[in-house]
Amino acid sequence: MKTKGYYRTKKITVNVLIHILLITVAVSCLFPLLWMVSSSLKTQETIFRDMSLIPKEFHFENYYLAWKEGGFGRYFLNSIFYTSSVVIGIIIVASMAAYAFSRLRFPGRTFLFIMFMAAMMIPIPGSFVALYVLLNKLHLRNTPIGYILAMINVGLSTSIFLLKTFFDKMPTELEDAARIDGCSKIGIWWHVALPLAKPVLAVVVVFNALNVWNEYVLALIIFDSRALMPLQVALTTFQGEFITKYPLLMAGLTITALPIIIAYVFMQKYIVKGVTAGAVVG
C-alpha cells in the first residue's frame, strides 16, 4: 500500500526533474547571449583563444569603435522610427479589424477573416516580389513610408488573430453599459476594448517590435539609399571580404539587442498574461 510519504517523495522528484530541465533550457538559451557580451569585450587576437566567459582584460572601447565605425547613430534613429511607426500602425489597424471581426456582422466577414489567417501560412520572403512590384508602381520604393507600410502588412495577420481571440471573450455587458452611456462603436473600441486588451497588446507590441527591429532582407529590397537603412545594416560594416572584426561585431550585436531586451523586461508581466490567459481582465 502506497503511503503519503511515497506520494510526497514522488512529487518532489518530479518537481526536481522539471526544474533541472527548465534550468538546462534556460542556460542553453542564455549562453549565446553571455558569449556575445563576453566576446564584445575581447580583442581580435584573444576572441578565439580565450574561451572563458569572463575576459582577462575588458575592452570597453569596442563599443565606442563599433558605434563610430558602424555609423550606429543614424541607423539607430532609423530603426527606432521604423519600429515605433510600424508598431503604432499595427496596433491601430489590427485592433480595429479584430474588433470588427469579433463584434460586427457584415457580408463576407468570415471569408475576409479566413483570408487574413491564410496569409499567416505564407512565408515572408514569398511576398517580397509582390511587395516590390506594388511599392514600385505606387512610387513608394526607397521611401520610409513604403517600408513602414510593408512591415505593417507583415505583422497584421498574427496581430488580428490574437486580438480577435481576446475580443471574442470580452463580456458583452461592458459594451452594453458603454452604449447606454452614449458611446459609439469607435468609442467602445477606444474606451472599453483597448484598455481591457492591454495584456494581448503587449504581446503584439513586443513580437512586432522584435520583427521590425531585426528585419534586414526586406530593407535591402525596398531601399536603395544606405541612409534610409535600419540598424541591422550597420552590422555588415564589420564583415569584410577577407576579415571579420568579431569584437566590434559582437559589440554591435549587443547594442542592437539591448533595446528589445529592455522592452521585454518592462513588459514581461503583460506578455505572460497575454500568452497564457488571453482572458478578460475582471
C-alpha positions as CSV (number, residue, x, y, z in Angstrom):
1,M,0.0,0.0,0.0
2,K,1.4,3.4,-1.0
3,T,1.8,5.8,1.8
4,K,1.7,9.6,1.9
5,G,5.4,9.6,2.1
6,Y,5.7,7.8,-1.2
7,Y,3.5,10.3,-3.0
8,R,5.4,13.2,-1.3
9,T,8.7,11.8,-2.5
10,K,7.3,11.2,-6.0
11,K,6.1,14.8,-6.2
12,I,9.4,16.2,-5.0
13,T,11.3,14.0,-7.5
14,V,9.1,15.1,-10.4
15,N,9.5,18.8,-9.4
16,V,13.3,18.4,-9.2
17,L,13.4,16.8,-12.6
18,I,11.2,19.6,-14.1
19,H,13.4,22.3,-12.6
20,I,16.6,20.6,-13.8
21,L,15.1,20.5,-17.3
22,L,14.0,24.2,-17.2
23,I,17.3,25.3,-15.8
24,T,19.1,23.4,-18.6
25,V,16.9,25.0,-21.3
26,A,17.4,28.5,-19.7
27,V,21.2,28.1,-19.6
28,S,21.3,26.9,-23.2
29,C,19.3,30.0,-24.2
30,L,21.3,32.4,-22.2
31,F,24.8,31.0,-23.1
32,P,24.9,32.6,-26.7
33,L,23.9,35.9,-25.2
34,L,26.5,35.7,-22.5
35,W,29.1,34.6,-25.1
36,M,28.2,37.6,-27.3
37,V,28.7,40.1,-24.4
38,S,31.9,38.4,-23.4
39,S,33.3,38.4,-26.9
40,S,32.5,42.1,-27.3
41,L,35.0,42.9,-24.5
42,K,37.9,40.9,-26.0
43,T,40.4,41.7,-28.8
44,Q,40.6,40.2,-32.3
45,E,43.6,38.2,-31.1
46,T,42.0,36.7,-28.0
47,I,38.4,36.2,-29.0
48,F,39.1,32.6,-30.2
49,R,42.0,31.8,-27.8
50,D,40.3,32.9,-24.6
51,M,37.2,30.7,-24.3
52,S,36.2,31.9,-20.8
53,L,33.0,33.9,-20.3
54,I,34.9,36.5,-18.2
55,P,37.7,38.1,-20.2
56,K,41.1,38.6,-18.6
57,E,41.0,42.3,-19.8
58,F,37.9,44.3,-20.5
59,H,38.0,46.3,-23.7
60,F,35.0,48.6,-23.4
61,E,36.4,50.8,-26.2
62,N,35.0,48.2,-28.6
63,Y,31.5,49.7,-28.0
64,Y,32.7,53.2,-28.9
65,L,34.6,51.9,-32.0
66,A,31.5,49.8,-33.1
67,W,29.2,52.8,-32.7
68,K,31.6,55.1,-34.6
69,E,32.8,52.8,-37.4
70,G,29.3,51.3,-38.0
71,G,27.6,54.7,-38.1
72,F,25.2,53.3,-35.5
73,G,23.8,56.8,-34.6
74,R,22.0,57.3,-37.9
75,Y,20.8,53.7,-38.3
76,F,19.7,53.5,-34.6
77,L,17.4,56.5,-35.1
78,N,16.1,54.9,-38.4
79,S,15.2,51.7,-36.6
80,I,13.6,53.5,-33.7
81,F,11.5,55.5,-36.1
82,Y,10.5,52.4,-38.2
83,T,9.8,50.2,-35.2
84,S,7.6,52.8,-33.4
85,S,5.7,53.7,-36.6
86,V,5.1,50.1,-37.5
87,V,4.0,49.1,-34.0
88,I,1.6,52.0,-33.7
89,G,0.2,51.3,-37.2
90,I,-0.3,47.6,-36.4
91,I,-2.0,48.3,-33.0
92,I,-4.5,50.8,-34.6
93,V,-5.3,48.7,-37.8
94,A,-5.2,45.3,-36.2
95,S,-7.2,46.2,-33.1
96,M,-9.9,47.9,-35.2
97,A,-10.0,45.0,-37.7
98,A,-10.1,42.4,-34.8
99,Y,-12.9,44.3,-33.1
100,A,-14.9,44.4,-36.3
101,F,-14.4,40.7,-37.0
102,S,-15.4,39.9,-33.4
103,R,-18.3,42.2,-32.8
104,L,-19.7,43.5,-36.1
105,R,-21.9,41.5,-38.5
106,F,-21.3,42.3,-42.2
107,P,-21.3,40.4,-45.5
108,G,-18.0,38.5,-46.2
109,R,-16.9,38.7,-42.6
110,T,-15.9,35.1,-42.3
111,F,-14.3,35.0,-45.7
112,L,-12.1,38.0,-45.0
113,F,-11.0,36.7,-41.7
114,I,-10.1,33.4,-43.3
115,M,-8.0,35.3,-45.9
116,F,-6.2,37.1,-43.2
117,M,-5.5,33.8,-41.4
118,A,-4.3,32.2,-44.6
119,A,-1.7,34.9,-45.0
120,M,-0.1,33.6,-41.8
121,M,0.8,30.5,-43.8
122,I,2.8,32.3,-46.5
123,P,6.5,32.7,-45.7
124,I,7.5,36.4,-45.5
125,P,10.1,36.0,-48.3
126,G,7.3,34.7,-50.5
127,S,5.7,38.1,-50.6
128,F,8.8,40.1,-51.4
129,V,8.3,40.1,-55.1
130,A,4.7,41.2,-54.8
131,L,5.6,43.9,-52.3
132,Y,8.5,45.2,-54.5
133,V,6.2,45.4,-57.6
134,L,3.4,47.1,-55.7
135,L,5.6,49.7,-54.0
136,N,7.4,50.4,-57.3
137,K,4.1,51.1,-59.0
138,L,3.0,53.3,-56.2
139,H,6.3,55.1,-56.2
140,L,6.9,54.2,-52.6
141,R,10.0,52.1,-53.0
142,N,13.1,53.6,-51.4
143,T,10.9,55.7,-49.1
144,P,10.4,55.3,-45.3
145,I,6.6,55.2,-45.8
146,G,6.9,52.3,-48.2
147,Y,9.0,50.3,-45.8
148,I,6.6,51.1,-42.9
149,L,3.5,50.1,-44.8
150,A,5.2,46.8,-45.9
151,M,6.2,45.9,-42.4
152,I,2.7,46.7,-41.1
153,N,1.4,44.3,-43.7
154,V,3.8,41.6,-42.5
155,G,2.5,41.9,-38.9
156,L,-1.2,42.3,-39.4
157,S,-2.4,38.7,-39.7
158,T,-1.0,37.4,-36.4
159,S,-1.9,40.5,-34.6
160,I,-5.5,40.4,-35.8
161,F,-5.8,36.7,-34.8
162,L,-4.5,37.4,-31.2
163,L,-6.7,40.4,-30.7
164,K,-9.9,38.8,-32.1
165,T,-9.4,35.8,-29.8
166,F,-9.4,38.2,-26.9
167,F,-12.3,40.3,-28.1
168,D,-14.4,37.2,-28.6
169,K,-14.1,36.5,-24.8
170,M,-14.9,40.1,-23.8
171,P,-18.3,40.3,-21.9
172,T,-21.0,42.0,-24.0
173,E,-22.3,43.6,-20.8
174,L,-19.4,46.0,-20.8
175,E,-20.3,47.2,-24.3
176,D,-24.0,47.4,-23.4
177,A,-23.2,49.7,-20.5
178,A,-20.9,51.9,-22.7
179,R,-23.7,52.0,-25.3
180,I,-26.2,53.2,-22.7
181,D,-23.8,55.9,-21.7
182,G,-23.8,57.1,-25.3
183,C,-20.6,55.5,-26.7
184,S,-20.4,54.9,-30.4
185,K,-18.8,51.7,-31.9
186,I,-15.5,53.7,-32.2
187,G,-15.9,54.9,-28.6
188,I,-16.4,51.4,-27.3
189,W,-13.4,50.2,-29.2
190,W,-11.3,53.1,-27.7
191,H,-12.6,53.3,-24.2
192,V,-13.6,49.7,-23.5
193,A,-11.9,47.2,-25.8
194,L,-8.4,48.6,-26.0
195,P,-7.9,49.2,-22.2
196,L,-9.0,45.6,-21.5
197,A,-6.7,44.2,-24.2
198,K,-3.5,45.5,-22.6
199,P,-2.0,42.0,-22.0
200,V,-2.6,41.0,-25.6
201,L,-1.5,44.4,-26.9
202,A,1.8,43.9,-25.0
203,V,2.3,40.6,-26.9
204,V,1.5,42.3,-30.2
205,V,3.9,45.2,-29.4
206,V,6.9,43.0,-28.4
207,F,6.5,40.4,-31.2
208,N,6.2,43.1,-33.9
209,A,8.8,45.3,-32.4
210,L,11.2,42.4,-32.4
211,N,10.3,41.6,-36.0
212,V,10.8,45.1,-37.3
213,W,13.9,45.7,-35.3
214,N,15.6,42.6,-36.7
215,E,14.4,43.0,-40.3
216,Y,17.2,43.2,-42.8
217,V,16.4,41.5,-46.1
218,L,13.2,43.4,-46.8
219,A,15.1,46.7,-46.1
220,L,17.7,45.7,-48.7
221,I,14.9,45.1,-51.3
222,I,13.0,48.3,-50.7
223,F,15.8,50.8,-50.0
224,D,18.5,51.9,-52.4
225,S,19.8,54.7,-50.2
226,R,22.0,53.4,-47.4
227,A,21.0,56.5,-45.3
228,L,17.5,55.0,-45.0
229,M,18.6,51.5,-43.9
230,P,17.7,50.2,-40.4
231,L,20.2,49.3,-37.7
232,Q,20.9,45.7,-38.9
233,V,22.7,47.1,-41.9
234,A,25.4,48.7,-39.7
235,L,26.4,45.2,-38.6
236,T,27.6,44.4,-42.1
237,T,30.3,47.1,-41.7
238,F,32.4,44.8,-39.6
239,Q,32.3,41.9,-42.1
240,G,34.9,42.4,-44.9
241,E,35.9,40.2,-47.8
242,F,38.9,38.8,-46.0
243,I,38.5,39.5,-42.3
244,T,35.6,40.0,-39.9
245,K,36.1,42.3,-36.9
246,Y,34.4,39.9,-34.4
247,P,34.8,42.0,-31.2
248,L,33.2,45.0,-32.9
249,L,30.6,42.8,-34.5
250,M,29.7,41.3,-31.0
251,A,29.6,44.9,-29.5
252,G,27.3,45.9,-32.4
253,L,25.1,42.9,-31.8
254,T,24.9,43.8,-28.1
255,I,23.9,47.3,-28.8
256,T,21.3,46.1,-31.2
257,A,19.8,43.5,-28.8
258,L,19.7,45.8,-25.8
259,P,16.6,47.9,-26.6
260,I,14.5,44.8,-27.2
261,I,15.7,43.1,-24.0
262,I,14.8,46.2,-22.0
263,A,11.4,46.4,-23.6
264,Y,10.8,42.7,-22.9
265,V,11.9,43.1,-19.2
266,F,9.5,46.0,-18.7
267,M,6.6,44.4,-20.4
268,Q,7.0,40.8,-19.4
269,K,4.2,40.9,-16.9
270,Y,1.7,41.8,-19.6
271,I,3.3,39.3,-22.1
272,V,2.9,36.4,-19.7
273,K,-0.8,37.4,-19.1
274,G,-1.5,37.7,-22.8
275,V,0.2,34.5,-23.8
276,T,-1.1,32.2,-21.0
277,A,-4.5,33.6,-20.4
278,G,-5.8,35.7,-23.2
279,A,-8.7,36.2,-20.8
280,V,-10.7,39.2,-19.8
281,V,-9.5,41.4,-17.1
282,G,-12.2,41.5,-14.5
